[in-house]
Each structure stands twice: as C-alpha cells, then as structure tokens.
Amino acid sequence: MHESPSSAPARALKPETLARAPGIVAQYPQKRSATMPLLHLVQEDRGHITKEDMHWVAELVGVTPMQVLEVVTFYPMFRQHPIGRRHVRVCRTLSCALRGSYALMENLEKSLNCPRGETSPDGDFTLEFVECIADCGCGPVVHVDASMHENVRPEDADKFAAQLKATLKDPAYGQHPPVPGTPEWNG
C-alpha cells in the first residue's frame, strides 16, 4: 500500500504539531508564504526536517517539494539531519574573529571531540561556525541551544567544554529561557 506524503510525517510528528499546521497556513493570504513557519514548526517538533516533511509542507502550501527543499537549503537555521544533545554555534563574523573565534573553534573541536560542522561520535555535541549572532561587543560569542555565552576566550575552551559536558547530566538544563546578565546567559 502506497502512502501519500502527507501521511508520512504524521507518524513522527506530534498530534499538536499536525493540529497547528492548518492554522498557520490560514494566517497568510498566499498559502506558500507559510512555508518557513511550517518548516520551523516541523523542526521544533522533530529537531530536523526530513524529505517526507518537505513533501508534507509542499502539499500544505501548494508548491513543489523542490521549492521547499530550496528554502531548507538556503537558510542555515534549517537542518536536514539530527543534531547532538547540545548544539554549539561559534560566531565567526569579523568582531568575533578578531577576538579569537577561529582559535576558539579549533580548541573546542579538540575539547569536545567534535569536528566543526559535524556531530560528535557520542551524539552529545554538534559544533558549527555561524555568521553574526548579533552580540558583537562581547565576542567571541558562543550560542549553545538557547543560551548565549559571551567573551569565551580560546584559552578557556577546555573549561567551557567541561561546563557543556556537565549540562548533559543536568535534567533542568534548557527548562528556562536564559536572561541576559545571568549565568545561563554568560556561561
């Protein structure tokens, strides 16, 4: 029995995600304008976007799956593969680069046993370079999941990595949004 693309993601997406999708589409005068919000919805639920998800979104908004793939591959915030338990993003834009973000990345690769652009063999960390995190005066800046860490110096990479590893054992990690000026914000 052949399943339609719209039924494939239904097996893995939460019922509340599926229930929210039509309301998102209804907010836009042109259905295809809901493509990005639907992709965010799927990624929030699953953690990444599968080919089946792209077919499902295409069907909902009336475009081809290739057009959805073009959106997914154009914007770096969309992921097509699962990420580690901690998503570590190091800013590489000029102000952070001048303050050592490239050396920081090299040190984090060693400390986390994770090559940039990949997930560690144990599945704990995904390490990426990203463009501007919009905290230019406090670089190098590292964004870990929803937490912002400012002034992370290359020579502190081992200590920072140890702090990240400790969060893997903390069941409350990520339960509350970080607030600027708190330890969760600044590391």
C-alpha positions as a printed Julia matrix, in Angstrom:
187×3 Matrix{Float64}:
  0.0    0.0    0.0
  1.45   3.36  -1.04
  1.17   6.19   1.48
  0.78   9.8    0.44
  3.5   12.27   1.51
  1.09  13.93   3.94
  0.71  10.72   5.95
  4.45  10.0    6.24
  5.32  12.79   8.71
  2.11  12.14  10.62
  3.76   9.0   12.06
  6.57  11.01  13.63
  5.17  14.47  14.26
  3.23  15.18  17.44
 -0.55  15.48  17.07
 -0.38  19.09  18.34
  2.1   19.92  15.56
 -0.23  18.47  12.95
 -3.16  20.35  14.5
 -1.31  23.7   14.4
 -0.32  23.48  10.73
 -3.68  24.44   9.14
 -3.94  27.48  11.42
 -0.5   28.65  10.35
 -1.39  28.31   6.68
 -4.66  30.21   7.25
 -2.74  33.26   8.54
 -1.34  34.02   5.09
 -3.15  35.4    2.04
 -0.95  33.17  -0.14
 -0.51  29.68   1.27
  3.08  29.38   0.12
  4.01  32.23   2.47
  3.53  29.73   5.3
  6.47  27.61   4.1
  9.04  28.95   6.56
  6.72  28.97   9.61
  5.74  25.37   8.84
  9.39  24.36   8.49
 10.12  25.96  11.86
  7.17  24.08  13.33
  8.43  20.75  12.0
 11.99  21.38  13.13
 10.8   22.42  16.59
  8.95  19.11  16.84
 11.42  16.69  15.24
 14.72  18.55  15.61
 15.37  18.46  11.87
 13.45  18.34   8.58
 13.13  15.12   6.57
 12.32  14.68   2.88
  8.88  13.44   3.93
  8.39  16.63   5.95
  9.27  18.71   2.89
  6.71  16.81   0.82
  4.1   17.37   3.53
  4.83  21.12   3.73
  4.76  21.36  -0.08
  1.37  19.71  -0.17
  0.02  22.04   2.54
  1.18  25.22   0.83
  0.67  24.21  -2.81
  4.23  24.22  -4.08
  6.58  21.5   -5.27
  8.82  19.59  -2.83
 11.81  21.05  -4.73
 10.66  24.57  -3.84
 10.54  23.61  -0.17
 13.98  21.99  -0.45
 15.28  25.26  -1.91
 14.11  27.08   1.23
 15.57  24.44   3.55
 18.96  24.51   1.84
 19.11  28.31   1.52
 18.59  29.14   5.2
 21.25  27.81   7.58
 18.87  27.56  10.52
 17.08  24.62   8.9
 18.65  21.22   9.48
 18.16  18.06   7.41
 19.88  15.78   9.9
 19.6   15.26  13.65
 21.94  17.26  15.83
 23.69  16.41  19.07
 22.2   16.84  22.52
 23.9   20.25  22.66
 24.02  22.48  19.59
 27.16  24.63  19.88
 27.44  27.55  17.46
 30.51  29.77  17.42
 30.29  33.18  15.75
 32.91  33.72  13.07
 31.95  37.21  11.92
 34.65  39.9   11.94
 34.37  41.22  15.5
 34.36  37.71  17.0
 37.08  36.56  14.58
 39.31  39.45  15.65
 38.84  38.39  19.27
 39.79  34.76  18.63
 36.74  32.81  17.47
 38.79  30.76  14.96
 41.25  29.67  17.65
 38.32  29.04  19.98
 36.72  26.78  17.37
 39.93  24.78  16.95
 40.21  24.34  20.71
 36.54  23.34  21.06
 36.96  20.76  18.3
 39.64  19.08  20.43
 37.89  19.57  23.79
 34.53  18.25  22.59
 35.97  15.59  20.25
 33.82  17.05  17.5
 34.92  18.37  14.11
 33.25  21.62  13.07
 30.15  21.11  11.0
 29.6   17.64  12.46
 28.17  15.8   15.45
 30.47  14.12  17.95
 30.7   10.32  17.75
 28.84  10.01  21.08
 25.99  12.2   19.79
 26.45  14.74  22.57
 27.56  17.8   20.56
 27.05  19.39  17.17
 29.65  22.1   16.56
 29.17  24.78  13.9
 30.53  28.1   12.8
 27.75  30.63  12.23
 27.52  34.15  10.97
 26.76  37.06  13.26
 24.94  36.22  16.49
 24.37  40.0   16.99
 26.41  40.36  20.19
 29.45  41.96  18.57
 30.81  43.8   21.59
 31.19  40.64  23.66
 32.98  38.24  21.35
 33.89  35.57  20.9
 30.27  34.59  21.33
 29.04  31.0   21.53
 25.36  30.09  21.32
 24.56  26.74  22.95
 20.96  25.67  22.35
 19.07  28.69  23.75
 21.93  30.05  25.89
 24.29  32.83  24.88
 27.88  32.71  26.16
 29.89  35.9   25.76
 33.62  36.54  25.89
 34.55  32.87  25.54
 38.29  33.1   25.04
 40.24  30.44  23.12
 42.38  29.66  26.17
 39.2   28.88  28.15
 37.9   26.29  25.66
 38.71  23.31  27.91
 36.9   24.88  30.87
 33.96  25.87  28.67
 33.79  22.35  27.19
 33.78  20.89  30.71
 30.84  23.15  31.6
 28.99  21.98  28.49
 29.67  18.34  29.33
 28.27  18.94  32.83
 24.98  20.17  31.33
 24.46  16.72  29.84
 23.85  15.43  33.39
 21.57  18.31  34.4
 17.89  17.38  33.94
 16.86  21.03  34.36
 19.15  22.27  31.57
 17.2   24.25  28.99
 13.99  24.26  31.03
 14.0   28.02  31.45
 14.82  30.67  28.87
 18.13  32.41  29.61
 18.01  36.01  30.8
 20.74  38.5   29.83
 23.16  39.07  32.67
 22.53  35.71  34.39
 24.97  32.78  34.49
 22.83  30.91  31.94
 23.32  33.84  29.56
 27.0   34.44  30.08
 28.14  30.94  30.94
